[in-house]
């Protein structure tokens, strides 16, 4: 029963939007370099709630593979479904919660995964490293573009293993866990963003096995950059 619930949650969150314009993502991410927000309505926006029609195409494709075993040829699907760490645990969920520093109620844009300093951190999908540097509250920070306006963020790292414009593969070591930036202890702050908007990454993380089963069928890919991003990485 738990497995079915997790699978349903993974598909439900996949009704979030993937707009077609990459420049929208670039502008949004550069203007939003904080794992927290004072806008408590973010969690209610269409992207976070899965109400945008454009990402419904992805949901439709998953349903076709799941129920019919095959689908009409269509564009590849790039989804960050890998686990960023070997052993998954949570100290803080995505959504509205109390800021551990100020005590104020704020929007937490990702999930916090605890572990010792030096714990390996992995890319959750193929992509191009757009940033690998120190960034505001994130501390040592990595951002990976996966195509279709989709990106992942990894914060509070102790070491950055990859460089900007580097091509990475799903499961590749990209950094080591730490407590840099605005952090209370060693952990990974992990985000998934679509067109710059943070969505709940947990269904993607816990739905990895389901996604891998779907990947065994034709015409679906788990992670990868756009042609433009691929060219820029060369």
C-alpha positions as a Markdown table, in Angstrom:
| # | Residue | x | y | z |
|---|---|---|---|---|
| 1 | Unk | 0.0 | 0.0 | 0.0 |
| 2 | Unk | 2.9 | 2.4 | 0.8 |
| 3 | Unk | 4.5 | 1.6 | -2.5 |
| 4 | Unk | 1.3 | 2.5 | -4.4 |
| 5 | Unk | 1.0 | 5.7 | -2.5 |
| 6 | Unk | 4.5 | 6.8 | -3.2 |
| 7 | Unk | 4.1 | 6.0 | -6.9 |
| 8 | Unk | 0.9 | 8.0 | -7.1 |
| 9 | Unk | 2.6 | 10.9 | -5.4 |
| 10 | Unk | 5.5 | 10.8 | -7.8 |
| 11 | Unk | 3.1 | 10.9 | -10.8 |
| 12 | Unk | 1.0 | 13.6 | -9.2 |
| 13 | Unk | 3.9 | 15.9 | -8.7 |
| 14 | Unk | 4.9 | 15.4 | -12.3 |
| 15 | Unk | 1.9 | 17.5 | -13.4 |
| 16 | Unk | 4.1 | 20.6 | -12.6 |
| 17 | Unk | 5.1 | 22.8 | -15.5 |
| 18 | Unk | 8.0 | 22.6 | -18.0 |
| 19 | Unk | 7.8 | 25.7 | -20.1 |
| 20 | Unk | 9.8 | 25.8 | -23.4 |
| 21 | Unk | 11.9 | 29.0 | -22.8 |
| 22 | Unk | 15.3 | 28.4 | -21.3 |
| 23 | Unk | 16.0 | 32.1 | -20.9 |
| 24 | Unk | 13.1 | 32.3 | -18.4 |
| 25 | Unk | 14.9 | 29.7 | -16.2 |
| 26 | Unk | 18.3 | 31.5 | -16.4 |
| 27 | Unk | 16.8 | 34.9 | -15.3 |
| 28 | Unk | 14.7 | 33.4 | -12.5 |
| 29 | Unk | 17.5 | 31.3 | -11.0 |
| 30 | Unk | 20.0 | 34.2 | -10.9 |
| 31 | Unk | 17.5 | 36.4 | -9.1 |
| 32 | Unk | 16.5 | 33.7 | -6.6 |
| 33 | Unk | 19.6 | 32.5 | -4.8 |
| 34 | Unk | 18.2 | 31.6 | -1.4 |
| 35 | Unk | 17.0 | 28.2 | -0.1 |
| 36 | Unk | 14.3 | 30.1 | 1.9 |
| 37 | Unk | 11.6 | 32.6 | 0.9 |
| 38 | Unk | 9.3 | 35.0 | 2.7 |
| 39 | Unk | 6.6 | 34.4 | 0.1 |
| 40 | Unk | 4.5 | 31.7 | 1.8 |
| 41 | Unk | 2.2 | 31.5 | -1.2 |
| 42 | Unk | 4.9 | 29.8 | -3.3 |
| 43 | Unk | 3.8 | 26.3 | -2.2 |
| 44 | Unk | 0.3 | 27.2 | -3.5 |
| 45 | Unk | 1.4 | 28.3 | -7.0 |
| 46 | Unk | 0.4 | 26.1 | -10.1 |
| 47 | Unk | 3.9 | 24.8 | -10.6 |
| 48 | Unk | 4.2 | 23.5 | -7.0 |
| 49 | Unk | 0.7 | 22.2 | -7.0 |
| 50 | Unk | 0.9 | 20.5 | -10.4 |
| 51 | Unk | -1.8 | 22.5 | -12.1 |
| 52 | Unk | 0.0 | 23.8 | -15.2 |
| 53 | Unk | -1.1 | 22.3 | -18.5 |
| 54 | Unk | 2.3 | 22.2 | -20.1 |
| 55 | Unk | 3.7 | 19.5 | -17.8 |
| 56 | Unk | 0.6 | 17.4 | -18.3 |
| 57 | Unk | 2.3 | 16.2 | -21.5 |
| 58 | Unk | 4.9 | 14.5 | -19.3 |
| 59 | Unk | 2.2 | 13.0 | -17.1 |
| 60 | Unk | 0.4 | 11.7 | -20.2 |
| 61 | Unk | 3.6 | 10.1 | -21.5 |
| 62 | Unk | 4.3 | 8.3 | -18.2 |
| 63 | Unk | 0.7 | 7.0 | -18.2 |
| 64 | Unk | 1.1 | 5.6 | -21.7 |
| 65 | Unk | 4.2 | 3.7 | -20.8 |
| 66 | Unk | 2.6 | 2.5 | -17.5 |
| 67 | Unk | -0.6 | 1.3 | -19.0 |
| 68 | Unk | -0.1 | 0.5 | -22.6 |
| 69 | Unk | 3.6 | -0.5 | -22.6 |
| 70 | Unk | 4.4 | 1.7 | -25.5 |
| 71 | Unk | 3.7 | 5.2 | -26.7 |
| 72 | Unk | 3.8 | 7.3 | -29.8 |
| 73 | Unk | 7.3 | 8.7 | -30.6 |
| 74 | Unk | 7.7 | 12.0 | -28.8 |
| 75 | Unk | 10.4 | 14.2 | -27.3 |
| 76 | Unk | 12.6 | 12.6 | -24.7 |
| 77 | Unk | 11.7 | 13.2 | -21.1 |
| 78 | Unk | 14.3 | 14.5 | -18.7 |
| 79 | Unk | 13.5 | 13.9 | -15.0 |
| 80 | Unk | 15.8 | 14.0 | -12.0 |
| 81 | Unk | 14.8 | 10.8 | -10.4 |
| 82 | Unk | 18.1 | 9.6 | -8.9 |
| 83 | Unk | 19.0 | 9.8 | -5.2 |
| 84 | Unk | 21.5 | 12.6 | -4.3 |
| 85 | Unk | 22.9 | 10.4 | -1.4 |
| 86 | Unk | 23.2 | 6.7 | -0.8 |
| 87 | Unk | 21.3 | 6.7 | 2.5 |
| 88 | Unk | 18.2 | 8.8 | 2.4 |
| 89 | Unk | 16.8 | 10.5 | 5.6 |
| 90 | Unk | 15.2 | 13.9 | 6.2 |
| 91 | Unk | 15.6 | 16.6 | 8.8 |
| 92 | Unk | 13.4 | 19.1 | 7.0 |
| 93 | Unk | 10.7 | 18.9 | 4.3 |
| 94 | Unk | 9.7 | 21.1 | 1.5 |
| 95 | Unk | 7.1 | 23.8 | 2.3 |
| 96 | Unk | 6.2 | 26.3 | 5.0 |
| 97 | Unk | 8.1 | 25.8 | 8.3 |
| 98 | Unk | 10.0 | 27.7 | 11.0 |
| 99 | Unk | 13.3 | 29.2 | 10.0 |
| 100 | Unk | 15.9 | 27.7 | 12.4 |
| 101 | Unk | 17.8 | 31.0 | 12.5 |
| 102 | Unk | 15.1 | 33.6 | 12.8 |
| 103 | Unk | 12.2 | 31.5 | 14.2 |
| 104 | Unk | 9.9 | 33.2 | 11.6 |
| 105 | Unk | 7.6 | 31.2 | 9.4 |
| 106 | Unk | 9.1 | 31.0 | 6.0 |
| 107 | Unk | 9.0 | 28.9 | 2.8 |
| 108 | Unk | 11.6 | 26.1 | 2.6 |
| 109 | Unk | 12.3 | 25.5 | -1.1 |
| 110 | Unk | 13.8 | 22.0 | -0.8 |
| 111 | Unk | 14.5 | 19.1 | 1.5 |
| 112 | Unk | 17.3 | 18.7 | 4.0 |
| 113 | Unk | 19.2 | 15.4 | 4.0 |
| 114 | Unk | 21.5 | 14.9 | 7.0 |
| 115 | Unk | 24.9 | 13.1 | 7.0 |
| 116 | Unk | 28.5 | 13.4 | 8.1 |
| 117 | Unk | 30.7 | 16.0 | 6.5 |
| 118 | Unk | 32.3 | 14.4 | 3.4 |
| 119 | Unk | 29.3 | 12.2 | 2.5 |
| 120 | Unk | 29.2 | 11.8 | -1.3 |
| 121 | Unk | 26.6 | 13.8 | -3.2 |
| 122 | Unk | 25.5 | 12.6 | -6.7 |
| 123 | Unk | 23.8 | 14.1 | -9.7 |
| 124 | Unk | 20.2 | 13.0 | -9.8 |
| 125 | Unk | 20.0 | 13.2 | -13.7 |
| 126 | Unk | 22.3 | 13.8 | -16.6 |
| 127 | Unk | 22.9 | 17.5 | -17.3 |
| 128 | Unk | 25.2 | 20.4 | -17.6 |
| 129 | Unk | 26.6 | 22.1 | -14.5 |
| 130 | Unk | 25.4 | 25.7 | -14.7 |
| 131 | Unk | 27.0 | 26.9 | -11.4 |
| 132 | Unk | 29.6 | 25.4 | -9.0 |
| 133 | Unk | 30.5 | 28.2 | -6.5 |
| 134 | Unk | 29.7 | 29.9 | -3.3 |
| 135 | Unk | 26.2 | 31.3 | -3.3 |
| 136 | Unk | 24.5 | 33.3 | -0.5 |
| 137 | Unk | 22.6 | 31.1 | 2.0 |
| 138 | Unk | 23.5 | 27.9 | 0.1 |
| 139 | Unk | 27.2 | 28.1 | 0.9 |
| 140 | Unk | 29.2 | 25.9 | -1.5 |
| 141 | Unk | 26.6 | 25.3 | -4.2 |
| 142 | Unk | 26.0 | 23.3 | -7.4 |
| 143 | Unk | 23.3 | 23.9 | -9.9 |
| 144 | Unk | 22.7 | 21.4 | -12.8 |
| 145 | Unk | 20.5 | 22.1 | -15.9 |
| 146 | Unk | 18.7 | 19.0 | -17.1 |
| 147 | Unk | 16.9 | 20.5 | -20.1 |
| 148 | Unk | 13.2 | 21.5 | -20.5 |
| 149 | Unk | 13.7 | 24.3 | -18.0 |
| 150 | Unk | 14.4 | 21.7 | -15.3 |
| 151 | Unk | 17.3 | 22.0 | -12.8 |
| 152 | Unk | 18.5 | 20.6 | -9.5 |
| 153 | Unk | 20.3 | 22.5 | -6.7 |
| 154 | Unk | 22.7 | 21.1 | -4.1 |
| 155 | Unk | 23.6 | 23.3 | -1.2 |
| 156 | Unk | 25.8 | 23.5 | 2.0 |
| 157 | Unk | 28.5 | 21.4 | 0.4 |
| 158 | Unk | 32.0 | 21.0 | 1.9 |
| 159 | Unk | 33.7 | 20.4 | -1.5 |
| 160 | Unk | 32.7 | 21.1 | -5.1 |
| 161 | Unk | 33.9 | 18.3 | -7.4 |
| 162 | Unk | 32.6 | 19.5 | -10.7 |
| 163 | Unk | 33.0 | 22.8 | -12.6 |
| 164 | Unk | 30.7 | 25.1 | -14.6 |
| 165 | Unk | 29.8 | 23.9 | -18.1 |
| 166 | Unk | 30.9 | 20.3 | -17.2 |
| 167 | Unk | 28.6 | 17.5 | -18.5 |
| 168 | Unk | 27.6 | 15.1 | -15.7 |
| 169 | Unk | 25.8 | 11.8 | -15.7 |
| 170 | Unk | 23.1 | 10.5 | -13.4 |
| 171 | Unk | 24.8 | 9.0 | -10.3 |
| 172 | Unk | 28.1 | 10.8 | -10.8 |
| 173 | Unk | 29.9 | 12.2 | -7.8 |
| 174 | Unk | 29.5 | 16.0 | -7.9 |
| 175 | Unk | 30.4 | 17.1 | -4.4 |
| 176 | Unk | 30.7 | 16.3 | -0.7 |
| 177 | Unk | 28.2 | 17.1 | 2.1 |
| 178 | Unk | 29.0 | 19.9 | 4.5 |
| 179 | Unk | 27.7 | 22.8 | 6.6 |
| 180 | Unk | 28.7 | 25.8 | 4.6 |
| 181 | Unk | 26.5 | 28.9 | 4.2 |
| 182 | Unk | 23.4 | 29.4 | 6.3 |
| 183 | Unk | 23.4 | 26.0 | 8.0 |
| 184 | Unk | 23.0 | 24.5 | 11.5 |
| 185 | Unk | 24.9 | 21.3 | 10.8 |
| 186 | Unk | 26.1 | 18.9 | 8.2 |
| 187 | Unk | 23.4 | 18.2 | 5.6 |
| 188 | Unk | 22.5 | 18.5 | 1.9 |
| 189 | Unk | 19.8 | 21.0 | 0.9 |
| 190 | Unk | 18.3 | 19.6 | -2.3 |
| 191 | Unk | 16.0 | 21.3 | -4.7 |
| 192 | Unk | 14.2 | 20.6 | -8.0 |
| 193 | Unk | 13.1 | 23.7 | -10.0 |
| 194 | Unk | 11.0 | 24.0 | -13.1 |
| 195 | Unk | 11.2 | 27.4 | -14.9 |
| 196 | Unk | 12.8 | 28.8 | -11.7 |
| 197 | Unk | 10.0 | 27.7 | -9.4 |
| 198 | Unk | 10.9 | 25.3 | -6.6 |
| 199 | Unk | 8.7 | 22.2 | -6.4 |
| 200 | Unk | 8.6 | 19.3 | -3.9 |
| 201 | Unk | 11.5 | 17.0 | -4.8 |
| 202 | Unk | 10.5 | 14.2 | -2.4 |
| 203 | Unk | 8.2 | 12.3 | -4.9 |
| 204 | Unk | 11.0 | 12.3 | -7.4 |
| 205 | Unk | 13.5 | 10.9 | -4.9 |
| 206 | Unk | 11.2 | 8.2 | -3.5 |
| 207 | Unk | 9.8 | 7.3 | -7.0 |
| 208 | Unk | 13.2 | 6.4 | -8.4 |
| 209 | Unk | 12.4 | 2.6 | -8.7 |
| 210 | Unk | 9.2 | 3.3 | -10.5 |
| 211 | Unk | 10.9 | 5.7 | -12.9 |
| 212 | Unk | 13.7 | 3.2 | -13.6 |
| 213 | Unk | 11.1 | 0.5 | -14.5 |
| 214 | Unk | 9.5 | 2.9 | -17.0 |
| 215 | Unk | 13.0 | 3.6 | -18.4 |
| 216 | Unk | 13.3 | 0.0 | -19.4 |
| 217 | Unk | 10.8 | 0.7 | -22.2 |
| 218 | Unk | 11.6 | 2.6 | -25.3 |
| 219 | Unk | 11.5 | 6.4 | -26.0 |
| 220 | Unk | 12.1 | 7.6 | -22.5 |
| 221 | Unk | 15.2 | 9.0 | -20.9 |
| 222 | Unk | 16.0 | 9.9 | -17.3 |
| 223 | Unk | 17.9 | 13.2 | -17.4 |
| 224 | Unk | 19.8 | 15.1 | -20.1 |
| 225 | Unk | 20.6 | 18.5 | -21.4 |
| 226 | Unk | 19.0 | 20.3 | -24.3 |
| 227 | Unk | 21.0 | 20.6 | -27.6 |
| 228 | Unk | 21.9 | 24.2 | -26.7 |
| 229 | Unk | 23.2 | 23.2 | -23.3 |
| 230 | Unk | 25.1 | 20.3 | -24.8 |
| 231 | Unk | 26.8 | 22.6 | -27.3 |
| 232 | Unk | 27.7 | 25.1 | -24.6 |
| 233 | Unk | 29.4 | 22.4 | -22.6 |
| 234 | Unk | 31.8 | 21.5 | -25.4 |
